[in-house]
């Protein structure tokens, strides 16, 4: 069950003590929830996560705890660092890992994983569905984050994906331009292989826009939803068969053309 505790301290005390008293939860569970990013407070006018249970807070401090045992008990699949370019790093995000956390916690997010692994500030540049896997960039300073984010929002990045879809389909650079959520959306799909026994096809998909669930909606719109797509197709024993394979762009930091690709064996989808 999800429970939210919103308290204002009436005396100086540790954050954990205040939350224990207000919630009735064991201290160890409070510490675990705080460490996993489920506790928030206002610091210098900004609402931020408070992770340190022993933090002494003043009287009048507002604390918010978003407590959900199901979220807190999840264990993240490990992300893989592909390359560290100092001002940003390149990662493989596995199926099921969030790009960033929610108010209920962030320990199963790539952003938090990168923070713990690299011991550096981390900024989200772009998103990838939690159900999908593949290549993601994380920035390590605010200026790098802003510059790289402009590449994505300005549509100057070439993004390639692999998608295994239901049914046999043979297409070459097929344009799919059905609007997504009332906004223009452009994808292009090409068949790489087909598999008669499983009645599936492996497609390479390039997108020119980055709408939410764009590839999933576009492939469903032509009658070939992605294998394992519980939202736009049918659930399967395998995770969503969508993989962010490569990114190519003019880097605003190095002023050079950059092409990033997943290495072996991360650059393939599992057989159906």
N, C-alpha and C positions, 0 to 999 in steps of 0.2 A: 504494500500500500504506500502511496506517495503522501508524505506529510511535509508541510512547510511551517517552520517556526520563525516568527518575526518578532524580535525582542529589542528592547532598549534597556541597557544596564542602568541600575540605580546606585551602583557603587563601583569603585575600581576593583577589578578582578581579572582572572585570565579568561580568555574567550571560551575555552573548553568548560571551565567551571560554570560560566553563565549559561551556556547551552545545555549542559547536563541538567542543571536545575530547572530550566524552562521546559525541556523536552522529556525528562525522565529516562533518557537513553543512557546506557553504560558509557563511561568515559572513553573506553577503548574504541567504541563504535563512533563516538564523536570525533576522536582523533583521526580515525580512518577516513571518515567522511570529509573532514577538513583537508587532509592530505590529498584526497582525490578530487578536490575542487568544488565541493558542494556548499561551502560556506562563503558568504559575501559580506563586505563592509564598505563604508565610504572612506576613501583615503584621498586627501587633497581634492575633494569635490567629485571624485570619480568612484563609481561602484566597481570594486575589484574583488577577486578571490582572496580570502584569508585562509592560509594553509597551516600556520603555526599555532598549535593548540595552546602553547604556553605564552602566547602574546598577551601582555597586560593591556587591557583596554580601560579607558576612563569612564566615569559615570556619565550617562547620557549617550553612550555609543550604541548605534543601531547595528544589530547582527541579524543576518538572515541565513537559515539553514534549510536547504532543499534535500530532504532525506527520502531516498528510494532504495530499499535493499536490493531490488532487482538490478538497478543500474550500478550500485556500488559493488555488487558481487561479481560483476562481469570481469573477465580477464582478457586483455587485449592480445590479439595476434601481433607478433613482432613486426615492426616496419623495418625496411632495409635502406641504409644510406647508400646511394649510388655514387655521389660525388659531392665533395665540399668545396664550394667556390668562394669561401670566406664571407662575402656579403649575402650569399644565398646558398642553399644546399638543395640537392636533388634526391628525392626519396621514392621508394616503391611502397605504396600504401596497399595493404592486403584487403581482401574482401571483408566487410563487416566493421572495419575501422572508420571512425568518423574523421572528417577533415579537422573539425574543431569541436570542443565540448559544448555542453548546454549548461543551464543554471544548475542542473542536477549532478554535474560532475564532468571532468575532462580527462580522466585517466585512460580512457579508451580512444583518445583522439591522436591524430598524427602530430598536431601542434604541440601537445604536451609531451609526447614521446620524443620529439626533436629537442625540446627544451631540456629534458632530463639527459639525453644522450650527449648533446653538444655543450651543455652548460652555458648557453648564450640566449639572449632575447630572441624570440621567434615571432614572426608576423605572417599571417595567412595571406597569400597572394591570389589564390583561386580555389575553386572547390571541385570535388569529385564525389559522386554519390557514395554513401556509406556502403551500399550493396556492391558497387563496382570496385575494381582493383586497378593499380597502375601508377603512372608517373605523376608526381606532384612536386612543386617548388615551395620552399619555405624561405622567407627573407629574414635577415638578422639585424637589420637596422631600419628605421622608419622611412628614410629616404629611398633605400633600395626597394622597400615594399611598395612605396608610391610609384616609383618608376616602372617596376615590373608589372604592377597592377594595371598601369596604363596600356601596356602591351596587350593584355587580355581584353580589357574593355574597349580598346581601340581596334580590335580585330586584326592585329598585325602578326598574330602567332598562327602558324600552321599546326593543327592538332590532328593526330592520327590515332584511330582506335581499332581494336579487333572486336568483333561481335559474332558470337555463334547464335544463329537464329533457327527457329523451327521451320521446317519445310525446305523444299529444294527450290532455289532461286538462282538464276544465272543473269547477272547484270554487270554492266561496265560503266562506271562513273555516272550512275543514275542520280539525277537531281531530285531531292525531296525538299520541298519548300512550304509544306503545310505550316501555318502560323502556330506558335506555341503560346498559350495563355494570352492570345490576342496580339502577340508581337511577331515580327518577321523572324524566321528561323530557316537556315539553309544547311543541309547535309548532302554529302555525295557518297554513294556506296558502290563498292565493286566486289564481286564474288571472287574469293581466292580458291576455295575448294568446296565440294559438296560431298555428303556422305549418305548414300542410299540406305544402309542398314538402320541408321539412327534417324533418317529423314531430317537432317539438319544441314545448314550451309554456314561456312565461315566467311564473313565479310570484312573488308577493310573499309572504315568509315572516316571521312574527313569532315570536320564541321567548320563553318565560317562564322557561326554565332554560338553563343554558349548559354542557351536557355535551360531552365531546370528540366531535367529528364528529357532533353531534346532528342538524343539518339533513341532512347527507349520509346518515346511517343512516335517518332518518325518511322521506325521499323515496324511498330505495331500498325501504323496507318497504311502500310503497303501489304499488310496481311502476314508479316513474318516477325512476330515478337521475339525478343531475345530469350534464349533458353534460361529458365530459372527466374524470369521476371514475374514476381508475385503481384505487382501492381498492374502491369499492362499485358500480361500473358498468363502463364500458369506456373505455380511453384514447382520446383524439381529437387532432386536429391543433391544436385550441384548448386553452388552459389551462382548469382547472376553472371552470365557469361559475357561480360563486358570488361575490356582492358584498355586503359589509356596507354598507348604504345610509345608515342614520340611527340616531341615539341620542337619546333624550329622557329627562330625569331632573331631579329637584330637586337642584341643586348644593349640596353641604354647605359649599362654600367661599364662594359668593356669596349663598347662601340664596335663590336665584331659580330659576325653572323654565328649563331650558336645552334647546334643541333644536338638534342638530348634524346637518347633511346634507351629502352630497357635492355639490359644485357641478358644473355642466356643464364639460367633457364627461366627467367622471370618474364620473358617476352612471348609467352604462349598461353593459350587457354587450355584448361584440362580437358581431356577427351570426355565425351558424353557417355 
